Amino acid sequence: MKDSSKEPSIRRVMLPKDTNPDGDIFGGIILSMIDEAAAVEAQRQAPHRYVTVSMDSIQFHRPVHVGDVVSLWCETLKIGTSSIVIHITVFSRPRCAEKDHKVTEATVTMVAIDELRNAIPIATSYCKSIS
């Protein structure tokens, strides 16, 4: 398993198109970004085609607003035979602020699949040799 990255998997500025009628960023937008970040991390660990099989322990701590810069950090918790479990922590930095705030976190399980969408073994030897 590769060590945690020193850079976020995704960093994005939140735009007005991402808001709900109350002006906060939709939770679904954040969930979509979490799914994307998990896919980026899974690919970083071992190059396969992956599908999301579960999102667990999703916790929304604070709202995100238009103009905030959102960063998603990933930590691979476990690489199994065909699955990778990844914890994603989402931070938001409001405009003109110097400090990030943890806004969301979730644990995602990705499964490696072949062209017929069948689960396949993850090449862990590849994961170890590419550091």
C-alpha positions, 0 to 999 in steps of 0.5 A: 500500500502506498503512503498517503499523498502529500496533496489532496486528491481534489481541490475545487472552488464552489460555485453558485451552480452548486447551491441549494435554495438556501445558498449552501452547497448541496450535500450531493455535490460533496458526495459526488466529489467524495466518490471522485476522490475515492476513485482517484485514490484507488487508481493511485494505489493500483491501476484498475477499473473501479466501482463504488460499492459503499459509502459508510460513516458519512458525516457532515460537520459544517456547511460549505458556501459559494467561493469556498475552496474545498479540498478532499484528502484520502487515506487508504485504510485497507487493500483486500483481494478485490476491494480498497477501503478509503477514508476521505476527509473534506476541508473547506477554506472560506474566501479570505480565510487562512484556516481550513475547516473539516466539513465532511468525512466518509469511508468509501469501498471501491471494487476493481472490475474487469470489462464484464464488470466482474470483481477482479483481484487487485495487483498488490505486488504492483502497488508495492513495487511502484512507490 
